[in-house]
Amino acid sequence: MTARKTVRSGPSRSASAETGKRRAVRAPGESVHATVANEIGLRIVRGDYPPGTILPNEAQWSETFAVSRSAVREAIKMLMAKSLLASRPKVGSRVEPRERWNLLDRDVLAWYATSPGRDSFMRTVQEFRYIIEPEATAFAAVRRTDEQMAEISKACAEMRAATNLEERTGADTRFHLAILRAAGNDLLVPLGVLIESAFDHLFRYVTREGDDLEHAQKLHEAIERNIRLQKPDAARNAVRRLLANTDRIVSEQ
């Protein structure tokens, strides 16, 4: 136990005490252990506990969050499943290297997107979009069914009809998810989690009122039109224009 207090890579004792003053806020319907996992996971991703750090033990977390040790134990298991932690007998829970974290996990993505390194996260999402979206959209233009096209068109129309940010970002996310499904490649389906979580944060980050919003809508409509007309090259280029526009907005934030 003494060794846990002296690990150099962890936060100082005073910093830990200060952090510990905040109690985890439990969302409606959320289990106690999920709430604890969310709070610990957020602290890890934002850098309170860097890779290699030995975390406080069950008793300390239990006191910090005013929960049972069994709830802490289940929370630690959740974080281990996301590859944020590794547990060793007589050592405790150690934060894993960042490259081992499961960034396709919905919770990890959410923590990543709200961490101090959010700008870097947004750039990472944009790079991912450049790698995946143009070709996925070209495939969708060739392979989409009538039902899938209707789903894409509906989401695009809902983007234009949206009256607030929540509605627009939701429709925007559905639009891109529908295209991913219409691409007809089973290996793209698991990426839906990344699209749904990471893109939602990105779209909230870049969405603006006024001319920029109207311009972005027209770019989305160009994508929808070229998929509908089954023009893969034009659809691919339309996505690249949308991505370039997002790049510009991100750089101005």
Stockholm file with secondary structure:
# STOCKHOLM 1.0

chainA/1-253         MTARKTVRSGPSRSASAETGKRRAVRAPGESVHATVANEIGLRIVRGDYPPGTILPNEAQWSETFAVSRSAVREAIKMLMAKSLLASRPKVGSRVEPRERWNLLDRDVLAWYATSPGRDSFMRTVQEFRYIIEPEATAFAAVRRTDEQMAEISKACAEMRAATNLEERTGADTRFHLAILRAAGNDLLVPLGVLIESAFDHLFRYVTREGDDLEHAQKLHEAIERNIRLQKPDAARNAVRRLLANTDRIVSEQ
#=GR chainA/1-253 SS CHHHHCCTTSCCHHHHHHHHTSCCCCCTTCCHHHHHHHHHHHHHHTTSSCTTCBCCCHHHHHHHHTCCHHHHHHHHHHHHHTTSEEEETTTEEEECCGGGSCTTSHHHHHHHHTSTTHHHHHHHHHHHHHHHHHHHHHHHHHHCCHHHHHHHHHHHHHHHHCCSHHHHHHHHHHHHHHHHHHTCCGGGGGGHHHIIIIIHHHHHHHCCSTHHHHHHHHHHHHHHHHHHTTCHHHHHHHHHHHHHHHHHHHHHC
#=GC SS_cons         CHHHHCCTTSCCHHHHHHHHTSCCCCCTTCCHHHHHHHHHHHHHHTTSSCTTCBCCCHHHHHHHHTCCHHHHHHHHHHHHHTTSEEEETTTEEEECCGGGSCTTSHHHHHHHHTSTTHHHHHHHHHHHHHHHHHHHHHHHHHHCCHHHHHHHHHHHHHHHHCCSHHHHHHHHHHHHHHHHHHTCCGGGGGGHHHIIIIIHHHHHHHCCSTHHHHHHHHHHHHHHHHHHTTCHHHHHHHHHHHHHHHHHHHHHC
//
